[in-house]
């Protein structure tokens, strides 16, 4: 089973693909010094398996390691992710 996490910058979407099929994604919009996560999606047949968490964790890690952007969690799932990871709250205000 081939797993691929990637940032599709052309479509402004972090994605998890398994065997080439899109399983989960987090859409975003870049503005000035912020990245707004606007929508998170998981294939309905693959929900409750932690895939959205995996994509959001990958996205937040990428933002933290490779940019100076501030995160704006417009999507309820990303907001909940930050509630569950208070140690990462610095990304919301830096």
For each residue, the residues with C-beta under 8 A, 3 or more apart:
1: 18 19
2: 17 18 19 20
3: 16 17 18
4: 15 16 17 18
5: 14 15 16 54 55 58
6: 14 15 17
7: 13 14 15 59 62
8: 11 12 13 14 15
9: 12
10:
11: 8
12: 8 9 27 28 29 30
13: 7 8 25 26 27 28
14: 5 6 7 8 25 26 28 55 56 58 59 62
15: 4 5 6 7 8 22 24 25 55
16: 3 4 5 22 23 24 25 51 54 55 58
17: 2 3 4 6 20 21 22 23
18: 1 2 3 4 21 23
19: 1 2
20: 2 17
21: 17 18 43
22: 15 16 17 25 43
23: 16 17 18 42 43 46 51
24: 15 16 40 41 42 43 46 51 52 54 55
25: 13 14 15 16 22 40 41 55
26: 13 14 37 39 40 41 52 55 56 59 75 78
27: 12 13 37 38 39 40 41 75
28: 12 13 14 35 36 37 38 59
29: 12 35 36 38
30: 12 34 35 36 69
31: 34 35 36
32:
33: 68 69 70
34: 30 31 69 70 71 72
35: 28 29 30 31 63 67 69 70 71 72
36: 28 29 30 31 72 73 74
37: 26 27 28 40 56 59 71 72 73 74 75 78
38: 27 28 29 74 75
39: 26 27 75
40: 24 25 26 27 37 52 55 56 75 77 78
41: 24 25 26 27 52
42: 23 24 46 47 51 52
43: 21 22 23 24 46 47 51
44: 47
45:
46: 23 24 42 43 49 51
47: 42 43 44 51
48:
49: 46
50: 53 54
51: 16 23 24 42 43 46 47 54 55
52: 24 26 40 41 42 55 56 77
53: 50 56 57 81
54: 5 16 24 50 51 57 58
55: 5 14 15 16 24 25 26 40 51 52 58 59
56: 14 26 37 40 52 53 59 60 77 78 81
57: 53 54 60 61 81
58: 5 14 16 54 55 61 62
59: 7 14 26 28 37 55 56 62 63
60: 56 57 63 64 71 81 85 88 91
61: 57 58 64 65
62: 7 14 58 59 65 66 67
63: 35 59 60 66 67 69 71 91
64: 60 61 67 88 91
65: 61 62
66: 62 63
67: 35 62 63 64
68: 33 94
69: 30 33 34 35 63
70: 33 34 35 91 92 93 94
71: 34 35 37 60 63 78 82 91 92
72: 34 35 36 37 92
73: 36 37 78 79 81 82 92
74: 36 37 38 78
75: 26 27 37 38 39 40 78 79
76: 79 80
77: 40 52 56 80 81
78: 26 37 40 56 71 73 74 75 81 82
79: 73 75 76 82 83
80: 76 77 83 84
81: 53 56 57 60 73 77 78 84 85
82: 71 73 78 79 85 86 88 89 91 92
83: 79 80 86
84: 80 81
85: 60 81 82 88 89
86: 82 83 89
87:
88: 60 64 82 85 91
89: 82 85 86 92 93
90: 93 94
91: 60 63 64 70 71 82 88 94
92: 70 71 72 73 82 89
93: 70 89 90
94: 68 70 90 91
